[in-house]
Amino acid sequence: MPELPEVETVVRDLRPLLVGRTIRHVTVGSRKLRHAWDSAWDAALSGAKVRAIRRRGKWILVDLANGSTLLLHLGMTGQLTVHAAKDEVADHTHLRFALDRGKDELRFRDIRRFGSATLFATQAELDAFLNARLGPEPFGLDPAYFRDLLKTTRSLKALLLDQTALAGVGNIYADEACFLAGVHPGRAANTMTHGESETLRAAIETVLTNAIEGRGSTIRNYVGGSGLKGSYQNRFNVYGRTGQPCPTCGGVIQVTTLAGRSSHFCATCQPPPRRSKNSTRVAGRPTADRGRKKG
């Protein structure tokens, strides 16, 4: 699923292409997205001028001059890109927004249909929807707020994936941030010291900033708003690198399941919490070898 860096890249790509433009009309390929597309929105969007495009968590907000906002979520495989109107329309393109001058259009494509597009008539309606689902952004996060978040017995991984606690972080960047901070993703959040809390908070911001600079991570379907792939997947330290050497100590990257998601870590750089009888076994290195240091 596209996470904060991928969505931010889409927004930055689309901003110079869309702001100030007028939507001429909407062509609907399929109304069967995660949430059905309301046919009344076709007319509501026709003739609407794009005032701004921005991001909130993993959501894309297209603000219109008439006061309404088109809210989009890319789901697992969504793509939001601008194409020449004459370009062939790819399979699974569900929405096409023709732009003024008639030469290009914004297209929403989603193979697995977990994405969504919804038109909110007012800012108040939009705020109510997002505020019920999203915590604060991870950039410039108040240290005291973050320490309060950690006052839970949940694992760090579960906490970081909780969008109501912190908006935008997903599986990839939770793993990468925990590695950079030197903490195991399965550790109970309330066992973190004050110093470890600050280190993790800073690591989250660093990883996300670097990923945005790399235009996000393309593992399967993701492309930015201009159609270009991301490159940050080439800089992963642990995510998706099960069985490969840790870039810091040379140990073997392992994987376990936390909060229902695959979670990658180095057992040397990120000491695991004590195992309980019900803990999930990890894959990567045989138990006897986990503590071996690079010779």
C-alpha positions as CSV (number, residue, x, y, z in Angstrom):
1,M,0.0,0.0,0.0
2,P,1.3,3.5,-0.8
3,E,2.4,5.2,2.4
4,L,3.1,8.8,3.2
5,P,6.2,9.2,1.0
6,E,4.4,7.7,-2.0
7,V,1.3,9.8,-1.5
8,E,3.4,13.0,-0.9
9,T,5.2,12.3,-4.2
10,V,2.0,12.0,-6.1
11,V,0.7,15.3,-4.6
12,R,4.0,17.1,-5.5
13,D,3.9,15.8,-9.0
14,L,0.3,16.7,-9.6
15,R,0.3,20.2,-8.0
16,P,1.9,22.1,-10.9
17,L,-0.2,20.1,-13.4
18,L,-3.6,20.6,-11.7
19,V,-3.8,23.8,-9.7
20,G,-5.6,26.5,-11.5
21,R,-7.0,24.0,-14.0
22,T,-10.7,23.4,-14.6
23,I,-12.3,19.9,-14.7
24,R,-14.4,19.8,-17.9
25,H,-16.2,16.5,-17.2
26,V,-15.8,13.1,-15.6
27,T,-15.8,9.8,-17.4
28,V,-16.5,6.8,-15.1
29,G,-15.2,3.4,-16.1
30,S,-16.5,1.7,-13.1
31,R,-18.3,2.9,-10.0
32,K,-17.4,-0.2,-8.1
33,L,-14.5,1.0,-6.1
34,R,-14.1,0.5,-2.3
35,H,-16.8,3.0,-1.9
36,A,-19.3,3.5,-4.8
37,W,-18.9,6.6,-6.9
38,D,-22.0,8.7,-6.7
39,S,-23.3,9.7,-10.1
40,A,-24.3,13.1,-8.7
41,W,-20.6,13.9,-8.4
42,D,-20.2,13.8,-12.2
43,A,-22.2,17.0,-12.5
44,A,-20.8,18.6,-9.3
45,L,-17.2,18.3,-10.6
46,S,-17.9,19.5,-14.2
47,G,-16.7,23.1,-14.5
48,A,-15.0,23.0,-11.1
49,K,-11.6,24.8,-10.8
50,V,-8.8,23.1,-8.8
51,R,-7.7,25.5,-6.1
52,A,-5.1,23.3,-4.3
53,I,-3.9,19.7,-3.9
54,R,-2.5,18.4,-0.6
55,R,-2.0,15.4,1.5
56,R,-3.3,14.2,4.9
57,G,-1.8,10.9,6.1
58,K,-2.2,8.6,3.1
59,W,-5.1,10.6,1.6
60,I,-5.0,13.0,-1.4
61,L,-7.1,16.1,-1.2
62,V,-8.1,18.0,-4.3
63,D,-9.6,21.3,-3.1
64,L,-12.0,23.0,-5.6
65,A,-12.8,26.7,-5.9
66,N,-16.5,26.0,-5.2
67,G,-15.6,24.9,-1.6
68,S,-15.8,21.1,-2.2
69,T,-13.0,18.7,-1.9
70,L,-12.3,15.5,-3.9
71,L,-10.7,13.0,-1.4
72,L,-8.8,10.0,-2.8
73,H,-7.1,7.0,-1.3
74,L,-4.8,4.8,-3.4
75,G,-5.6,1.6,-1.5
76,M,-3.2,-1.2,-2.4
77,T,-2.6,-0.6,-6.1
78,G,-4.0,2.8,-6.9
79,Q,-2.4,5.2,-9.4
80,L,-3.3,8.9,-9.9
81,T,-1.6,10.3,-13.0
82,V,-2.0,12.9,-15.7
83,H,-2.0,11.6,-19.3
84,A,-2.5,13.1,-22.7
85,A,-6.2,12.7,-23.6
86,K,-5.2,10.8,-26.7
87,D,-3.2,8.2,-24.7
88,E,-4.6,4.7,-24.6
89,V,-6.6,4.1,-21.5
90,A,-5.1,1.3,-19.4
91,D,-7.2,-1.5,-18.0
92,H,-8.6,-0.9,-14.5
93,T,-8.9,2.9,-15.1
94,H,-12.0,3.8,-13.1
95,L,-12.1,7.6,-13.3
96,R,-11.0,10.1,-15.9
97,F,-11.2,13.8,-15.2
98,A,-10.9,15.8,-18.5
99,L,-9.1,19.1,-18.0
100,D,-9.5,22.5,-19.7
101,R,-7.9,22.9,-23.1
102,G,-8.9,19.3,-23.8
103,K,-5.4,17.9,-24.2
104,D,-4.9,16.1,-21.0
105,E,-6.8,14.4,-18.2
106,L,-6.3,13.0,-14.7
107,R,-6.8,9.3,-14.4
108,F,-7.4,7.1,-11.4
109,R,-6.4,3.5,-12.0
110,D,-6.7,0.7,-9.4
111,I,-6.2,-3.0,-10.2
112,R,-7.5,-4.4,-6.9
113,R,-10.1,-1.7,-6.3
114,F,-9.2,-1.0,-2.6
115,G,-8.9,2.6,-3.4
116,S,-11.6,5.2,-3.1
117,A,-12.7,8.6,-4.4
118,T,-15.3,10.7,-2.5
119,L,-16.5,14.3,-3.0
120,F,-17.2,16.3,0.1
121,A,-19.4,19.3,-0.3
122,T,-17.9,21.3,2.6
123,Q,-14.7,21.6,4.6
124,A,-16.6,20.8,7.8
125,E,-17.7,17.4,6.4
126,L,-14.2,16.7,5.2
127,D,-12.7,17.6,8.6
128,A,-15.1,15.4,10.4
129,F,-14.3,12.5,8.2
130,L,-10.5,12.8,8.5
131,N,-10.4,13.8,12.2
132,A,-12.2,10.6,13.1
133,R,-9.6,8.5,11.3
134,L,-6.3,10.2,11.5
135,G,-3.9,11.3,14.2
136,P,-1.3,14.1,13.7
137,E,1.3,14.1,11.0
138,P,4.7,12.7,11.9
139,F,6.7,15.8,10.8
140,G,7.4,18.2,13.6
141,L,5.6,16.0,16.1
142,D,5.4,17.2,19.6
143,P,7.8,15.0,21.7
144,A,5.4,15.0,24.7
145,Y,2.6,13.8,22.5
146,F,4.8,11.0,21.1
147,R,5.8,10.0,24.6
148,D,2.1,9.8,25.6
149,L,1.5,7.6,22.6
150,L,4.0,5.1,23.9
151,K,2.1,4.6,27.2
152,T,0.6,1.4,26.0
153,T,1.4,-2.3,26.1
154,R,1.0,-2.6,22.4
155,S,4.0,-3.4,20.3
156,L,5.8,-0.5,18.6
157,K,4.8,-1.9,15.2
158,A,1.1,-2.0,16.1
159,L,1.3,1.5,17.4
160,L,3.1,2.9,14.4
161,L,0.5,1.3,12.0
162,D,-2.4,2.8,13.9
163,Q,-3.5,5.8,11.7
164,T,-5.5,7.3,14.6
165,A,-2.3,7.6,16.6
166,L,0.0,8.8,13.8
167,A,-1.0,9.5,10.2
168,G,0.8,8.2,7.2
169,V,3.3,5.5,8.5
170,G,2.7,2.0,7.1
171,N,4.5,-1.3,7.1
172,I,7.6,-0.4,5.2
173,Y,8.5,2.8,7.0
174,A,7.6,1.4,10.5
175,D,10.2,-1.3,9.9
176,E,12.8,1.1,8.6
177,A,12.3,3.6,11.4
178,C,12.6,0.9,14.1
179,F,15.8,-0.2,12.5
180,L,17.3,3.3,12.4
181,A,16.3,3.8,16.0
182,G,17.8,0.5,17.1
183,V,14.6,-0.8,18.6
184,H,12.7,-4.1,18.0
185,P,9.3,-3.6,16.4
186,G,7.8,-6.2,18.7
187,R,8.9,-4.4,21.8
188,A,6.1,-3.1,24.1
189,A,5.8,0.6,23.6
190,N,5.7,1.4,27.3
191,T,9.1,-0.1,27.9
192,M,10.8,2.7,25.9
193,T,13.0,5.2,27.8
194,H,12.7,8.9,27.3
195,G,15.9,8.9,25.2
196,E,14.7,5.9,23.1
197,S,11.4,7.7,22.5
198,E,13.1,10.7,21.1
199,T,15.4,8.6,19.0
200,L,12.4,6.8,17.4
201,R,10.5,10.0,16.9
202,A,13.5,11.5,15.0
203,A,14.0,8.2,13.1
204,I,10.5,8.2,11.8
205,E,10.9,11.7,10.4
206,T,14.3,11.0,8.9
207,V,13.1,7.8,7.1
208,L,10.1,9.5,5.7
209,T,12.1,12.6,4.6
210,N,14.6,10.4,2.8
211,A,11.9,8.3,1.2
212,I,10.2,11.4,-0.1
213,E,13.5,12.5,-1.6
214,G,13.7,9.1,-3.3
215,R,10.1,9.6,-4.7
216,G,8.8,6.7,-2.5
217,S,9.2,3.0,-3.0
218,T,8.1,1.0,-6.0
219,I,7.7,-2.6,-5.0
220,R,4.8,-3.5,-7.4
221,N,2.4,-1.0,-8.9
222,Y,3.3,2.4,-7.4
223,V,4.2,5.3,-9.6
224,G,4.1,9.0,-8.9
225,G,1.7,11.5,-10.4
226,S,4.0,11.9,-13.4
227,G,4.1,8.1,-14.0
228,L,7.7,7.7,-12.7
229,K,8.6,4.9,-10.3
230,G,10.1,5.5,-6.9
231,S,13.7,4.5,-5.9
232,Y,13.8,4.3,-2.2
233,Q,13.3,0.5,-2.3
234,N,16.9,0.4,-3.3
235,R,17.9,1.9,0.1
236,F,15.9,-0.4,2.4
237,N,17.9,-1.6,5.4
238,V,15.5,-4.3,6.6
239,Y,12.1,-4.3,4.8
240,G,11.8,-7.2,2.4
241,R,15.4,-8.3,3.0
242,T,14.8,-11.5,4.9
243,G,17.9,-13.7,5.0
244,Q,20.1,-10.9,3.7
245,P,23.0,-9.3,5.7
246,C,22.3,-6.4,8.0
247,P,24.0,-3.3,6.5
248,T,25.3,-2.3,10.0
249,C,26.5,-5.5,11.6
250,G,26.4,-8.2,8.9
251,G,23.9,-10.3,10.8
252,V,21.0,-11.9,9.0
253,I,17.7,-9.9,8.6
254,Q,14.8,-11.8,10.1
255,V,11.1,-11.5,9.8
256,T,8.2,-12.1,12.1
257,T,4.5,-11.3,12.2
258,L,3.4,-8.3,14.3
259,A,0.0,-6.7,14.2
260,G,-0.9,-9.0,11.4
261,R,2.0,-7.7,9.2
262,S,5.4,-9.1,8.2
263,S,8.0,-7.2,10.3
264,H,11.6,-7.2,9.4
265,F,14.5,-6.6,11.8
266,C,18.1,-7.4,12.8
267,A,18.2,-9.2,16.1
268,T,21.7,-7.9,16.9
269,C,21.0,-4.2,16.2
270,Q,17.4,-4.5,17.5
271,P,17.4,-6.8,20.5
272,P,14.1,-8.7,20.6
273,P,11.9,-8.6,23.7
274,R,11.9,-11.7,25.8
275,R,10.0,-14.5,24.1
276,S,6.8,-15.7,25.6
277,K,5.2,-19.1,25.2
278,N,2.8,-17.6,22.7
279,S,5.3,-15.5,20.7
280,T,5.6,-15.9,16.9
281,R,8.7,-17.7,15.6
282,V,10.9,-15.7,13.3
283,A,12.4,-16.7,10.0
284,G,15.8,-15.8,8.8
285,R,18.6,-17.2,11.0
286,P,18.6,-20.4,13.0
287,T,18.2,-19.8,16.8
288,A,21.7,-20.8,17.7
289,D,23.1,-18.2,15.3
290,R,21.1,-15.2,16.2
291,G,23.6,-13.7,18.6
292,R,26.6,-14.2,16.4
293,K,28.5,-11.0,15.7
294,K,30.3,-10.2,12.5
295,G,33.8,-11.5,12.6
